[in-house]
Amino acid sequence: MKKKIVIAEDDPALLDVLLLLFRRAGYEAQGFLNGNALLQTGLEPPDIFLIDKQLSGVDGLDICRYLKKSKASSQVPIIVFSASPGIEPLVKEAGGDAFIEKPFSNNYLLELVANYIK
């Protein structure tokens, strides 16, 4: 059974690239262009969340806090990514499991995800 990844990224081009990257790597990937759409969807918790810090609708760190407080998703790893350097302490405070700064290497991102969903 394929591992499932949910990605929240408000840049449509980057979201398309990430979905293609993970699907080619053998994952089931679902994308959301804004935080509200992610929170309003009654989705089954995936194996991992990838969330952009700067989302339209709801801030990525607020989504992270919400997901970590929810019984259904509290144990699901969350990787937050952002072009803003130095926010790793804020990610940890929000309950995020890892932070990756944009731009990032596709191979590094694949390795990081694989380490969290073994």
N, C-alpha and C positions, 0 to 999 in steps of 0.2 A: 504494500500500500504506500502510495506517495506521501511524503511529508508535505504539510500544508503551510504556506507562508501568506500572511496578510500584510500588504504594503500600503501605507498612507503617505502620499507624496503629491503636492499640488502642482508640480510642473509636469504637464502631460507627456512631454518628450522623455523626461527622466523616468517617469512611471512606466512608460512603454518599454524603455531599455531594461529596467529592472525586472519587469514581468517576463520579457524575452530571455534575459539572463538566467533567471531561476527555472523557467519552464524548460529551457535547453539543458539545464543541469539535472533535470528529472524531478523537480518539485511541482506541486500544484500551487499556483500563485494567483492571488486575488488582489486587485488594486482599488484604492479609493483616492479620489482627487481632493477631498476635504475631510476634516475631522468629524463634522456633523454626520456625514453619510456613513462613516465607520461606526459611530456610536448609535445611530438609529437603525442599523441593520442588525437583525436578530441572528447574527451568524454564530455558527458553532466555533468554539475556540480553536485556533490553528495550533500548529506546533511552535510557531514563533511569529512575533509582530516586528515589522520594520516601520518605524514612524519618523517622519521628518519633524523637526522641532518647529519650523515656521510653516504652519498649515493655515489655510483659510478656514474660517468657521470656528475651530477650537484649536488652541495651542497644543502642540505635540506633547509637552510635558503634562498638561492637564489630562490628556488622553491616557498617558502612561499612569498617572495617579489613579484614574478611574479604573483602568484595567487591572491594576495591582490590588485594588480594594474589592473588586468583584470576585465573588466566590468561584465563578465559572472560569475566570482567566487569571487568577492570582498567581498560579504556578507557571504560566506561559512566559518564556523569556521575551524580553523586549529590547531591541536594539534601536537607539535613537540616533539619527544622523542630522548634521547641520553644517552649514558653511560658517557658522559662528564659532570661532575658536574659544577655548576656555570654558565651555559650558558643562564639561564632564561632571563637576561637583553638583550642578543642578539636576543633571540626569540621574545621578545616584540618589539624590534627595527625593526625586519623584518616583523612585523605585525601579528605574531602568537598570537592566543587567549589563549593558555595554553602550559605549558611545563611539561613533565613527565620524570623522570630520570629512566634509566634502572639499575638494574632489577626493574620491577614494578609488583604489584599485579594485576592479571586478574580482580578481582572484582573492584578494584579501577579504572582501565582503563574503564571498562564497565560503572561504575557510572559517571565518568568524561564525557564520550561520551554522555550518556543519558542526562546529565545536559545541554550540548550544543545543542542538537537537539530535545528538547521538542516540 
